[in-house]
Amino acid sequence: MASEIKVDTISEKTSANGVTIDGVSLKDSKIATANSVDSDAYVDASIDNAHLADNAVDTAEIADNAVTLAKMAGLARGKLIYGDASGDPAALAAGGADEVLTHDGTDLAWAAAGGGTNTPAFSAVLNANVTDVATATWTTIVYSRELYDTGSLFDTSTGIFTCDSDNAGKWLFCYTGQTAFSGSNESDINFFTFYYYNASEDEWNRIQNNQELTASYHEQVGRSQTVMLDIANGDQMAVQYYHKSGSADGYLMGGSDWGSYVNNIFGGMRLAQ
Protein backbone atom coordinates (compact mmCIF):
# COMPACT_ATOMS: atom_id res chain seq x y z
CA MET A 1 0.00 0.00 0.00
CA ALA A 2 1.02 3.59 -0.50
CA SER A 3 -0.07 4.62 2.98
CA GLU A 4 -0.75 3.03 6.31
CA ILE A 5 -3.29 3.72 9.00
CA LYS A 6 -2.24 3.93 12.61
CA VAL A 7 -4.35 4.66 15.64
CA ASP A 8 -5.86 8.17 15.22
CA THR A 9 -3.34 8.82 12.41
CA ILE A 10 -3.16 8.56 8.65
CA SER A 11 0.48 8.94 7.64
CA GLU A 12 1.82 9.28 4.12
CA LYS A 13 4.30 6.53 3.31
CA THR A 14 5.31 6.15 -0.30
CA SER A 15 2.82 7.98 -2.55
CA ALA A 16 4.22 10.93 -4.51
CA ASN A 17 0.74 12.48 -4.64
CA GLY A 18 -0.06 12.23 -0.97
CA VAL A 19 -3.25 10.83 0.49
CA THR A 20 -6.77 11.56 -0.73
CA ILE A 21 -9.61 11.33 1.77
CA ASP A 22 -13.13 12.11 0.58
CA GLY A 23 -11.77 14.28 -2.23
CA VAL A 24 -9.30 16.25 -0.07
CA SER A 25 -5.65 15.69 -0.93
CA LEU A 26 -3.05 15.74 1.84
CA LYS A 27 0.64 15.98 1.02
CA ASP A 28 3.61 16.83 3.20
CA SER A 29 1.29 17.59 6.12
CA LYS A 30 -0.58 20.24 4.04
CA ILE A 31 -3.88 20.39 2.19
CA ALA A 32 -3.03 20.20 -1.50
CA THR A 33 -6.56 20.49 -2.95
CA ALA A 34 -7.29 23.94 -4.41
CA ASN A 35 -9.95 26.11 -2.74
CA SER A 36 -10.53 23.49 -0.11
CA VAL A 37 -10.34 25.66 3.03
CA ASP A 38 -13.43 27.70 3.90
CA SER A 39 -13.19 31.09 5.63
CA ASP A 40 -14.64 29.70 8.87
CA ALA A 41 -11.59 27.48 9.12
CA TYR A 42 -9.29 30.49 9.62
CA VAL A 43 -8.47 31.82 13.06
CA ASP A 44 -7.71 35.48 13.80
CA ALA A 45 -4.28 36.57 12.56
CA SER A 46 -3.69 33.23 10.86
CA ILE A 47 -2.92 34.83 7.46
CA ASP A 48 0.05 37.23 7.33
CA ASN A 49 0.93 39.84 4.68
CA ALA A 50 3.28 37.46 2.91
CA HIS A 51 0.30 35.30 1.97
CA LEU A 52 -1.87 38.08 0.59
CA ALA A 53 -1.76 38.78 -3.13
CA ASP A 54 -1.16 42.35 -4.32
CA ASN A 55 -4.44 44.31 -4.60
CA ALA A 56 -6.21 41.30 -3.17
CA VAL A 57 -9.20 43.33 -1.94
CA ASP A 58 -11.24 44.90 -4.73
CA THR A 59 -13.49 47.94 -4.37
CA ALA A 60 -16.57 45.76 -4.68
CA GLU A 61 -15.44 43.77 -1.65
CA ILE A 62 -15.36 46.85 0.62
CA ALA A 63 -18.71 47.34 2.29
CA ASP A 64 -20.30 50.77 2.55
CA ASN A 65 -18.95 52.77 5.50
CA ALA A 66 -16.33 50.10 6.11
CA VAL A 67 -13.41 52.58 6.01
CA THR A 68 -13.53 54.84 9.05
CA LEU A 69 -11.76 58.17 9.63
CA ALA A 70 -9.41 56.36 11.96
CA LYS A 71 -8.17 54.28 9.01
CA MET A 72 -7.48 57.27 6.76
CA ALA A 73 -4.06 58.86 6.43
CA GLY A 74 -3.49 61.98 8.50
CA LEU A 75 -4.15 65.47 7.05
CA ALA A 76 -2.67 68.75 8.27
CA ARG A 77 -5.09 70.96 10.16
CA GLY A 78 -7.09 73.27 7.91
CA LYS A 79 -6.44 71.38 4.66
CA LEU A 80 -9.26 70.10 2.45
CA ILE A 81 -9.48 67.11 0.11
CA TYR A 82 -10.44 68.08 -3.44
CA GLY A 83 -10.14 66.76 -6.98
CA ASP A 84 -7.03 68.07 -8.73
CA ALA A 85 -6.43 68.72 -12.44
CA SER A 86 -5.64 65.03 -13.00
CA GLY A 87 -8.87 63.92 -11.40
CA ASP A 88 -7.08 62.57 -8.36
CA PRO A 89 -7.80 63.43 -4.73
CA ALA A 90 -5.38 66.03 -3.39
CA ALA A 91 -4.97 68.17 -0.28
CA LEU A 92 -5.75 71.87 -0.66
CA ALA A 93 -3.51 73.96 1.58
CA ALA A 94 -5.19 75.97 4.32
CA GLY A 95 -6.22 79.50 3.38
CA GLY A 96 -5.09 82.71 5.06
CA ALA A 97 -6.88 84.63 7.79
CA ASP A 98 -10.32 85.92 6.74
CA GLU A 99 -10.09 84.24 3.33
CA VAL A 100 -13.02 82.31 1.87
CA LEU A 101 -13.17 79.30 -0.43
CA THR A 102 -14.12 80.23 -4.00
CA HIS A 103 -14.81 78.26 -7.17
CA ASP A 104 -14.24 79.50 -10.72
CA GLY A 105 -16.28 76.74 -12.32
CA THR A 106 -13.26 74.46 -12.56
CA ASP A 107 -11.07 74.67 -9.49
CA LEU A 108 -11.23 75.66 -5.85
CA ALA A 109 -9.09 78.47 -4.47
CA TRP A 110 -8.82 80.78 -1.49
CA ALA A 111 -9.64 84.47 -1.90
CA ALA A 112 -10.16 87.54 0.23
CA ALA A 113 -13.62 87.72 1.72
CA GLY A 114 -15.89 90.07 -0.19
CA GLY A 115 -18.95 91.93 0.96
CA GLY A 116 -20.01 93.01 4.40
CA THR A 117 -17.38 95.73 4.84
CA ASN A 118 -17.65 99.23 3.40
CA THR A 119 -13.93 99.89 3.16
CA PRO A 120 -11.79 101.72 2.42
CA ALA A 121 -13.37 104.92 3.66
CA PHE A 122 -12.31 108.50 4.31
CA SER A 123 -13.67 111.64 5.93
CA ALA A 124 -12.10 115.10 5.99
CA VAL A 125 -13.11 118.56 7.20
CA LEU A 126 -12.08 122.18 6.90
CA ASN A 127 -9.60 122.88 9.64
CA ALA A 128 -10.40 126.60 9.62
CA ASN A 129 -12.60 129.15 7.87
CA VAL A 130 -11.76 129.83 4.23
CA THR A 131 -12.26 133.56 3.59
CA ASP A 132 -12.25 135.80 0.54
CA VAL A 133 -13.59 133.15 -1.81
CA ALA A 134 -13.08 134.31 -5.39
CA THR A 135 -16.14 135.51 -7.31
CA ALA A 136 -17.18 133.79 -10.54
CA THR A 137 -14.54 131.08 -10.13
CA TRP A 138 -14.88 127.39 -9.37
CA THR A 139 -12.69 126.76 -6.32
CA THR A 140 -11.75 123.27 -5.13
CA ILE A 141 -12.31 123.02 -1.40
CA VAL A 142 -9.20 121.75 0.35
CA TYR A 143 -10.32 119.70 3.33
CA SER A 144 -7.07 119.85 5.22
CA ARG A 145 -7.88 117.75 8.27
CA GLU A 146 -8.61 114.05 7.95
CA LEU A 147 -10.83 112.36 10.48
CA TYR A 148 -9.83 109.01 8.99
CA ASP A 149 -8.58 107.62 5.69
CA THR A 150 -8.31 103.83 5.82
CA GLY A 151 -7.02 103.48 2.26
CA SER A 152 -4.77 106.56 2.13
CA LEU A 153 -6.66 107.72 -0.98
CA PHE A 154 -7.47 111.30 0.03
CA ASP A 155 -4.96 114.13 -0.34
CA THR A 156 -5.34 116.86 2.29
CA SER A 157 -3.07 119.19 0.33
CA THR A 158 -5.35 119.25 -2.74
CA GLY A 159 -8.74 118.11 -1.41
CA ILE A 160 -8.84 115.37 -4.06
CA PHE A 161 -9.71 111.67 -3.63
CA THR A 162 -7.95 109.34 -6.11
CA CYS A 163 -8.96 105.70 -6.56
CA ASP A 164 -6.32 103.02 -7.06
CA SER A 165 -6.57 99.65 -8.83
CA ASP A 166 -7.16 97.71 -5.61
CA ASN A 167 -10.26 99.70 -4.66
CA ALA A 168 -12.12 100.21 -7.91
CA GLY A 169 -15.83 99.53 -7.67
CA LYS A 170 -19.00 101.18 -6.46
CA TRP A 171 -18.45 104.13 -4.11
CA LEU A 172 -20.71 106.41 -2.09
CA PHE A 173 -19.58 110.04 -1.69
CA CYS A 174 -21.20 112.78 0.35
CA TYR A 175 -20.50 116.29 1.55
CA THR A 176 -22.11 118.92 3.72
CA GLY A 177 -21.11 122.50 2.97
CA GLN A 178 -21.96 125.75 4.66
CA THR A 179 -21.01 129.26 3.64
CA ALA A 180 -21.63 132.71 5.11
CA PHE A 181 -21.99 136.18 3.60
CA SER A 182 -21.96 139.69 4.92
CA GLY A 183 -23.31 142.49 2.80
CA SER A 184 -26.30 143.16 0.57
CA ASN A 185 -27.53 142.94 -2.99
CA GLU A 186 -26.49 139.31 -3.31
CA SER A 187 -28.17 137.21 -5.96
CA ASP A 188 -27.65 134.13 -8.09
CA ILE A 189 -25.19 132.31 -5.89
CA ASN A 190 -24.31 128.87 -7.30
CA PHE A 191 -22.21 126.82 -4.93
CA PHE A 192 -20.96 123.39 -3.88
CA THR A 193 -20.82 120.58 -6.43
CA PHE A 194 -18.95 117.32 -6.89
CA TYR A 195 -16.08 117.55 -9.33
CA TYR A 196 -15.51 114.10 -10.86
CA TYR A 197 -12.59 113.03 -13.03
CA ASN A 198 -13.17 110.08 -15.36
CA ALA A 199 -9.77 108.54 -16.08
CA SER A 200 -10.98 106.52 -19.08
CA GLU A 201 -12.25 109.67 -20.79
CA ASP A 202 -9.52 111.91 -19.37
CA GLU A 203 -11.92 114.67 -18.41
CA TRP A 204 -13.50 116.34 -15.40
CA ASN A 205 -17.28 116.45 -15.01
CA ARG A 206 -19.29 118.48 -12.54
CA ILE A 207 -22.16 116.73 -10.81
CA GLN A 208 -24.23 119.83 -10.23
CA ASN A 209 -26.02 120.73 -7.04
CA ASN A 210 -27.06 124.29 -7.80
CA GLN A 211 -28.82 126.69 -5.51
CA GLU A 212 -29.99 130.03 -6.84
CA LEU A 213 -30.42 132.69 -4.15
CA THR A 214 -32.22 135.92 -4.93
CA ALA A 215 -32.84 137.51 -1.54
CA SER A 216 -31.01 140.71 -0.77
CA TYR A 217 -29.14 139.48 2.28
CA HIS A 218 -27.79 136.06 3.23
CA GLU A 219 -26.08 135.30 6.44
CA GLN A 220 -25.56 131.54 6.25
CA VAL A 221 -26.40 129.04 3.55
CA GLY A 222 -25.87 125.28 3.63
CA ARG A 223 -25.97 122.51 1.09
CA SER A 224 -25.39 118.75 1.05
CA GLN A 225 -25.20 116.11 -1.65
CA THR A 226 -24.77 112.35 -1.92
CA VAL A 227 -23.84 110.40 -5.04
CA MET A 228 -23.00 106.79 -5.91
CA LEU A 229 -20.59 106.09 -8.74
CA ASP A 230 -18.79 103.15 -10.29
CA ILE A 231 -15.21 104.31 -9.73
CA ALA A 232 -12.29 102.96 -11.76
CA ASN A 233 -8.55 103.05 -11.22
CA GLY A 234 -7.33 106.63 -11.57
CA ASP A 235 -10.75 108.26 -11.16
CA GLN A 236 -10.86 111.26 -8.84
CA MET A 237 -13.45 113.13 -6.80
CA ALA A 238 -13.41 116.57 -5.19
CA VAL A 239 -15.87 119.22 -4.01
CA GLN A 240 -15.91 122.68 -5.56
CA TYR A 241 -17.49 125.98 -4.56
CA TYR A 242 -18.69 128.74 -6.88
CA HIS A 243 -19.56 132.27 -5.79
CA LYS A 244 -21.43 133.44 -8.86
CA SER A 245 -21.83 137.17 -8.37
CA GLY A 246 -22.13 139.99 -5.86
CA SER A 247 -19.89 142.02 -3.62
CA ALA A 248 -20.36 140.14 -0.35
CA ASP A 249 -17.44 138.83 1.63
CA GLY A 250 -18.22 135.14 1.19
CA TYR A 251 -16.36 132.48 3.08
CA LEU A 252 -16.60 128.78 3.88
CA MET A 253 -17.34 127.95 7.48
CA GLY A 254 -15.10 125.54 9.32
CA GLY A 255 -12.83 125.13 12.28
CA SER A 256 -13.39 125.51 16.00
CA ASP A 257 -14.85 129.01 15.58
CA TRP A 258 -18.16 127.31 14.96
CA GLY A 259 -17.91 124.78 17.75
CA SER A 260 -17.44 121.73 15.53
CA TYR A 261 -16.02 120.57 12.22
CA VAL A 262 -19.28 119.44 10.62
CA ASN A 263 -19.97 122.72 8.77
CA ASN A 264 -17.88 121.58 5.83
CA ILE A 265 -17.17 117.84 5.60
CA PHE A 266 -16.38 115.54 2.69
CA GLY A 267 -16.18 111.76 2.75
CA GLY A 268 -16.66 108.53 0.86
CA MET A 269 -16.62 104.78 1.23
CA ARG A 270 -16.38 101.80 -1.07
CA LEU A 271 -19.58 99.82 -0.91
CA ALA A 272 -19.48 96.10 -0.17
CA GLN A 273 -19.34 94.53 -3.62
Summary of the structure (lengths in Angstrom):
residues: 273
radius of gyration: 43.2
end to end distance: 96.6
largest distance: 145.6
contacts: 667
relative contact order: 0.16
helix: 7%
strand: 39%
